[in-house]
Amino acid sequence: MSIQKHHDKIVYIIVVGADMSPSEIQAYETKEIFFIPSFTSTSKSMPFKGKNTLFHIEISPEWSKFCMEIQTQHTKYDEEEIIFSCYNLYRYIKTEKSNGQRILKLQLMNYEKYFDCETNAIFNYYTHKH
């Protein structure tokens, strides 16, 4: 995890590595705002060499409560891990390429603001008031 200044506020950048097919990548690129229904995790201490896709996930400090750091002594794996809660809402920002890897830039979103529980609908990011 790295901490960066973005639009005059601090955000955390989490990197997750995966091997994805072109159709899986396209599914992310054609979404605007979407849920990832499962728990998602990443390693702070293990590199993602050999993975064809990296996710850079921006997390503002107020939404970091949806992530939890697990120290090496609390896991059977020899790594420092970050776990995201399930059913987080993400926004696709853009795709970049670097060193043969596709980098999908995502942002963890405020689901209370961009999801209507009564209608089970995700609001459009560009037309909904920020």
N, C-alpha and C positions, 0 to 999 in steps of 0.2 A: 504494500500500500504506500502510496506517496501522497503528500499534501501539496497542493498547488493553489495559487491564487487565480481565480477565474471570474471575470466580470466584477472585480473588486470585492469578492468574497472568497473565503477559503472553501475548497472542496477536497474530498479524498478521492483519489483515483485508484480503483481496484482493478487488477489485471487477472483475467481468467483465460486459460488456454484450452483449446478444444480442436479436435479434428472434425471438420464439417464438410459435407458435400456441397456442390454448387446450389442445389435446390434448398438445402437448409439455410445457407447464407442468404439466398434470395428471399426466403420467408421473413427473415429479420429486416432486410432492406426495404421490403414493401409494406412493412407495418409502420404506423406512426407511434402509437402508444399501445403497449401490450402487457399482458401478465406472463410471468414465468411461474407456472404453478408448483414446481418442485423446489425443494431447498437447493441452493446453489452454493458451492464453496470454491475457495481458491487458496493457494499456498503463498505465504509471504517469503518463504525461504527456498522454494524449489523453482528453478527456471522452467520456462515453457518451450524449450528447444524441441524441434521436431513436430510441433503442433502447427497446423496450417492456418489457424484462426485464433486471434486474441480478441477478447472483449475488454475494452477500457470503460469502466463504469464510474461515472461521476456521482459522488454522494455528497450532498451538502451536510454540514454538521447536524442540523436538526433532523435529518433522516438517517443518521448513522445508528440510531436506535434499532434499525432493522437488520443490523449486522452484529456479529459477535466474534471477537478474536479468541482463539483457543491456543494457549501456549503449549509448547512441546511436551512439558511434563504432564499435561492433561489429555494426551492422545496416545494411541498405540503407534501412530505414524511418527517418523522422525522429521517433522515439519511444523512450522507455525501456520495455522490455518485460520481463514476468515470464512464464516458461514453466514449466508443471507437467509432470512426467513422465507417461507414459501408464500406464493401469491403476491410478490412484490410487483409493482407497476413500473415499467421502464419506457423510456422514449428513445427511439432510434434517432441519432444525430447525423452520422455520416460514416462512410467507409474509407479507409486509407490502406495503402500497401507499403510494406517495408520489409526488406530482406526476405522476400518470398512468402511473407505472412500477410494475411488480410486482417486488418484491425477494424473491428466494429466498435464505434463510439456510441455508448448508451448513457442515459441519465436516469438515476433512480427518482421516481416521481412521487408526488403527494397524492396518494390514492383517494384521500378524503376530498380533494379538490377536483380530481379528474375522473372519478368513477361514481356513478349514480347507483346506489344499492337498490333503490326501488325499481328501476327499469333494467338493471343489470347491464348498463351501457357505459362505455368509455367515451369521455368527451374528446372532441377534436382539440388538439393542442393549440392550433393556430387561430381558431375561432372562439375558444373559451377564454374568459378573462383570466389573466395571470395574477 
